[in-house]
């Protein structure tokens, strides 16, 4: 969706009558996400494009007038199926999986890239000294999973809890729900926001680059 001059540049989220709409500012356009229950896209397509656009207009706020021009065909709507999962074993002889290859994350919190980068840093810290001397063995590769599996489990548990207790009830409700107590507290006391921001942005086990000794 186009983003002409004068639009706000902030992340926008709207909740109304069982609908949840997110807009991410990308300088010259808006990246938009319309959350639906899993398996619900076929029903939306069966209702037709006009009804879908009408639903978007109800919740798109200042961008409601741009919906018809932005969506002229269902081919422009990309379905992202959310999966939260991880490998039982991240390593095999000669192979190490990290990031999305090792653990599928939900878009909730936008933490997938965070974990992937931290996996990469941990991998470099663990394997760089070994690679200076030779080829890492399976035991060396398994050290990466031992280091990164716990923070992955914690973040995935947070995402599942957010899905089950916040998003799912919102998407099945026929009316706009009242904000949960946590959201009210964050809105009332801004200084509290640093804690979830740190948890989401840095995780429970932040990684720092350790340069190997020459």
N, C-alpha and C positions, 0 to 999 in steps of 0.2 A: 504494500500500500504506500502511495506517495507521501512524502513528508515535506511539504512546502515550508518556506521561511515563516517563522512565527509560531511554529508548533513547539510544544514543550519538549525538552530533551531528556526527560526522566523516564525511568521504567514505570509503566502504567499497568495496574491490575484492577479489574472491575468484577464484582460479584453481584448477581441479580437474578432472583427467581430461578435458582437451579442452574444458572449459567456462570461460567468463569472464563474471562477473556483477558489476555495478556498482550501488551504492546511493548516491543523493544526498539528503541530509537537507533537507527543505523545511518545517521547523517542525512542521506537523501531519500530514505524510505523507512517504513515501519515493518519490522518482522512481527507477525501476529500469530498468536496461538489461541485456539478455541478448544477448551477441554471438554471431552465427552466421555461417557462411560465406555469401557472396553466393549467392542462389538457393536457400537451404536452408529457407526458411519453408514452402514447399509440402509438403515432406517432413514437417515438424513437424506441420502441420495434418492430413496424411494419417494420422499415427500416433494422433491423437486428443488431446483436451484432458487426459484423465487422465494420459497418459504425459508430456505437456508439463509439467504441474504436478509430477509426480514428479521430473522432471529439475531443476526449479527448487528443489524441496525439498532436493535433494542438495547444493546450493551456496549456498542462501540463509542459512545459519547461524542466528542467533537469530530470524530472521524466517520460518523454514520453516513454522511453524505458522499463519502468516497467508496462505499462498499460496492455499489453497482458497477463502477468503472474498474475497480480492482479485481472483481471476480465475475468473469463472463462465462466460465465453464468449470465443471468439477475437476477437470484435469489440472487446474491451477491450485487445487487444494491437495496438499500432501499429508497423508495419514502417517503419524508416528506412533507406533505401538510400543508402549512402555513395558520394559522388562527389567526386573532386578534379579541378578543372578551372578554366580562366580564359579570358576573352575575349582575342582577339588584339589588338583595338582597343577601348579603353574609351570613346572619345569619337567623336561625330559632330557636325556643325554643330547647335548648340542642344541637345545631349544629352551628359550625362556619367554613366557608370555607375561606382559605387564599392561597396564592401562585397560582400554576397552577389550583387549584380547583376553584379559584375565578376569575382568569383572564388568558386567553390564550394569550401568547405573540409570536411575530415573532422572529425567530433567529437573526434578525438584531441587531447588537450591543451586542449580548450575554447577555442581561440584565434580562432574565427570572429568573435566580438563584438569582441575586441581589435583585429583588423585593420580591422574596419568602422569603429570609432571613430577609429583612427589615420588611415584614409582620409579621414574627415570632417574631422578637424583639418587634415590636409595640404591638403584642398580649400579650407577656409576661409582658411588662410594664403596660399595661392596666388591665389585668386580675389577675396578681399575687397578688396584695393587696386584691382583692375581694375574691380570692380562699382561702386566709388565714383565712377568716371569714366565708365562706360558699360557696354556689353555685351561679354563676353569672346568672343573668336574661337576657332576650332578649335585654333589653335596654343596658346592659353592653356589650353584644356581638356586638351590632350595633356600639359601639364606635370605634371598629377596622376598620370597613368600612369607618366611618366618618374620620378617621385619614389617611387611606391608599388609598382611592379611587382617590383623586386628583392627587398624583404622578403617579398612574397607568394610568390615563387618559392622562397625559402629555407625558409619555414615549410611550404609544400606538400611540398618535398623531404623535410623532417623527418618529416612525416606519412606519406608513402609508405614511407620507410625503416622507420618504426615498424610500419606495417601488414605489410610484407613479412618483416621479420626478427624481430618479436615476436608480433604478433597472429595472423598466418596460421599459423605453426608451432604455436602454442598451440591453435588451434581444430581443427587436423587431427590433433593428437596423441591417442593413446588412454590416455595416462597424464599425470600432473602433471609438467611439465618443471621442471628446476632453474632458478632465477633467473639471468639473464645477469650477466656480470661487472659491468656498469655498475650494475645494481640492488643487487648485493652491496656495491659500493663506497659507494653513497649510504646504504645501511643502516648500514654500519660507521662512516662518517665523516660525521656530520650536517652539518658545515660545508660539505660539497660541494654540498648541496642548493640553496644560494643561486644557483648558476650555471644549472642547468636551469630553476629557477623564474624567474630574470630573463629567460632566453631565451624561455620560453613566455609569461610575463606581459607583457614589454615589447617583445619582438621585437628584430630586428637594426637597426632604424632608428626609435627612439622619436620620436613627434611631440609638440611643445609648442605651445600656443596663442600666436600672436604677434598682439597687438592692433594693428590698423592705426592709423597716425597720423591724428588728426582733421584 
